Amino acid sequence: MDAQPAPASSVHSLPASHPPVPVFAAALAILSWASAYPVVRLALQVLPPIPLAAARYALAAVIALVWVGWTRPRLPRVQDLPRFVVCGAIGISLYNILFNLGEQTVSAGAASLLISFSPLIAALLAVGVMGERLSVWGWVGSLVSFCGVVLVAQGQPGGLTFGSGAADVLGAAFSAAVYNAVQKKLVAVYGALATTAYVLIIGAVLLIPWLPQAVHSLQTAPVTGWILVVQLAVFPAILGYAAWAHVVGRIGVARSSGFIYLLSPATLLLAFLITAEVPSLRMLVGGTIILAGVGLMNTLGRIRLQAVQQKTPEV
């Protein structure tokens, strides 16, 4: 989430140049984000997709407002407000609307694998919009990963057709890629936590029209419905980002980005434990292909690091 200097490469001063990985914070971030996929599936049994997003982020925004009032981070400059609004609209509102709509039919594990395609979308956007370049291996990785996306999507109801759940989740992945590109300058100026807090608040405000419906649904919902909304607000939206900011601050972007590859396997495990979801062979093969393609692009496929640097996943 935060732009950090690359760690030094001296072998003889390992403790100084390569600080130990904050394992607890990394595990908290990955498990918090991974839990969102199966918990959203459960919460959709209580709330419709868009009201669920409104309820979740209304609570997250309250927590973010308390944090802003307590820590008093730098307030957004007037000239940065449009960028913050775009981040809130795309990275929170649109992302969660599409994601929740998609998870009505797409399994939690499949959704996490499709979302893992987001870094490749970001790389292709950088090529098309910002003039960045990929090597031959970068394009090979893109093609490989897309084949995996097709394989996973075809195993879900409706396949990859327009309006299907898989298409909605891929739309969420596209939203995440755009958000990561737009928020870079904000993170550089305001820091990861402050940027996330402001974006959460703006996204929640944009979802307010659906909040009354969410409140009405929760009034007749069992206690478990409230618990699921609180879990989604606190863990993925608040603790996950806070823990990840700590990880990146300790060991830098380059070293921390490798942990993102653990998100899909962690989601598959939690989906099995929480919802008894058993991944199909097609999903496992397709997911392996997606991650292999993303890994190839992120290692051999980069001509400019900034073009394809893997960012924090949306949840």
N, C-alpha and C positions, 0 to 999 in steps of 0.2 A: 504494500500500500504506500509506503513512504519511499522517497528517493534517498538512497543511502550510498556513501562512498564504497567502492569495491574493496574487500579486504586485501591486505598486502599478501605477497606470495612468498615471503621468506619462510624457509623450512625450519631454520634454527630458532626462530622465535615464535613457535606455534601458539603458545598461550596468548601472546600479545596480538599477533596478526590474524589468528583464527580463534576467536573466543568460542567457548563451548556453546553448543546448541541449547537453547532453553527448551528442553524436551517437554516439560509440563505445558508451557504456553503453546508450543507447536501442536501438541496433542489436543489441547483444549480448542484451538482454532479449527483444526481439521474435523474433530468429532462434532463440534457445534454446527459447522456448516453441513456436514454429512447428515446430521439428524434432521435437518430441515426437509429433506426429500421424503422420507417415510412419514414424518409428522404432518406435513402438508396433505398427504394422501388421507390421513386419518381425519384431519380438520375439515377437509372438504365434505365429509359425511355430515358435518354439523352446519357449516356455513357455505354459501355459494362462493365461487372463485373470487370475484372482485370485492365483495364485502369482507371476505377473509383477509385480503391484502389490506383493506382499510383498517380493520380492527387490529391486525398485527402491528402495523406501522404507526397507528395512533398511540399505542402503548409504547412502542420503541421511541417515538418522538418525545413523549413525556419524559422518559428516562434521559434522552439526549438533552432536553431542555434543562433538566436538573443538573446534568454534567456541565453544560455551558454556563449556567448560573454559578456553579461551584468553582470551576476552574478559570472562568473568564478568559477564554481564548480570544485571539484577534478577531474582531468582527469583519465580515465581508465588506470589501470596498464596493462602491456603487458600480464601478466598471466591471466588477466580477460577478455581479448579481445575475446577469443573463446566463453565464456559464453554470452557475449554481442551479438555476431553474432548469436548464437543459439536463443537467446531471440528475436532479430529482425526478424530472418527468420521464426520462429514459431509463435511468439506472434503478429507480425504485418503482414508480407507478407502472410504466409500460412493461418493464421486466416482470414484475410480479403478476400483473394481469395475464400476460401471455403464459407465464410459467404455471400459474394456478389453473388456467383453462386447459393447458396441456396435460397436467397431472390428473385430470379427471379420467383420462383413458390410458395415459402412459405410465408404466410402472416407475417406482422411485429409482431403481437401479438404472433403467434405460434413460430416464431424465438426466441423471448425473453424467452418464456417458455422452449424451447429446450436448449437454452444457459444456463438457470438456473440449468441445470443438471450438469454443469461443476464442481461444488464443490464435487459432489459425484464421478465423474471421478477422481478428484484429490485425494480423499480419497482412492479409490481403487488402484490407482497408488502407493500411499504411502504404502499400504499393500503389494502389489506385488513386489515393487522395494526396498523400504527402510525398510522393516521389521516392519512397524507399525501394530497395531492391532485394529480391530473394535469389539465391543461387539455384542451380539446377536441382540440387538436393532439397532445397526449400519447396520447389514446385512438386518434386516427387513426393515429399512428405505431405503436402496439401492433397494430392490426388489419393494417396494411400489412406489418409484420414477420412476423406470424403467417402471412400468406398466403405469404410467401417460405419460411417453415419448412415449410409443407405441400408447396410445390412441390419443395423440395430432398428432403424425406423420401420423397415418392412416387417419386422416382427411384432410391431405394435398395431392396435386397431386403427384401420384407416390408412396404414402405411405412411408414405411421405406425400400424400395428396394434399392439395390446398384445403385448409380448414381442419385437417386432422390434428390429433393431439401432438404427434411428433413434429408437425410443421409449426405448431404454436411454441413448443419448447425450443426449436431451432430459432424462431423469432426472438425468444428470450435470450438465447445465446448471442444473437446479433445485437440486441440491445445492450448486453453486457460488454461486448466488444467496443461499441460506440461510447458507452459510458467510461470505460477504462481509458480510451483515447482522449476524451474531453476533460476528464478530471485530473490529468497529469499536472497541468499548470497550477491547478488549485492546491494540490498536495504539496507542490514545491514551495508555495507561498504560505499556506496555512497549516501544513502538517497533516498527517493521515487522520488522526482522531477528530480534529476540528472539522476537517473537510467532510468526513463521514457523518458527523453529528448534524452539520448544516444540511447536507443532502438528505439525510433521513427525515429531518423536520419538513423540508420542502416537499419531498415525496409524499409524506403523510398529509400535508395540507391539500395537495392535489387529489388525494383519495377521499377527502371529506364528504363529497356527495354520496358516497356509498356507505358512510359510517352509520347513519340511522338504520339502514337495513341490517347492518351487522349487529347493532345493539338489539334490535327487535328479535333477530334470530337467536342471539345469546340469551335473551330473557327466557326463552322456552327450551334452551339447550341444557343437557345434563352438565354437571360440574366438570366432567372430563373435557367438554368443549372449551370452557374457560381456561383449563390447565394447558390445553394444546395451544391456544392463542398466546398465553403468557410464555410458554416455552419458545415459541417461534419469535416472539418479540425480544426475549432476554438473551437466549443463547446464540442463534445464528446472527441476529441483527446487531446485538450489542457486544456480548462477550467474545464472539468469534473475531470481530474486527479489532477489538481492543487487544486481544491476545496476539493476533497476527501483527499488529503494529509494533508490539513488544519484540516479537521474533525478528522482524525485518530490522528494527532498530539495533538489535544485538548483533546479528550476523550478516546483515546486508541483503539486498534484493537477490543477487546472483545465487547465494547459497540457500536462501529460504525458498526460492521458486521451485526447487526440486520436491519440496514437501507437497506441492499441489497435486503431484501425480498420485498421492495416497488418498485423495478425496473420493474418487470413484470406488476403489476397493473398500474404503471405510463405509461408503454409502451402501454398497451391496451387503456388507456384513450387518449394518444397523437395520437395513430393510428386512433382512432375514430375521433378526432378533425381535424387531418391533412389530412387523406386520406379517411375518412368516412368508415373505416373498422369496421365492426360489428362482434365481436367474436361469434362463434357458441357455442352451449351448450356443444358439445364434447370438444372443446378447453378449455372452462372454467372449466369443470370437470377434464379434464386431467391436466390442469395447477395447479389446487388445489391439486391434488394427487402428482404431482411433488414436489411442495413446501412443502407439508406435509411430504413427505419422506425425503427431504433435511433437514427440521427442526428437524425431529426425529433423523436423523443421527448426526446432529450438537449439539444435547442436550444430549440424552440418549445413543447415539451410540459411544461416544468417550472414548477410553482408554487412549490415549495420545493426548493432545490438538493439538500438532503440526501436527498430522497426518491428521486432517480434517478441520483445521481452514479455514473458508471461506475467500477467497481473493477477491480483486477487480475484477469485471467482465470486459471482453473485449468488446469493442464496435467498 
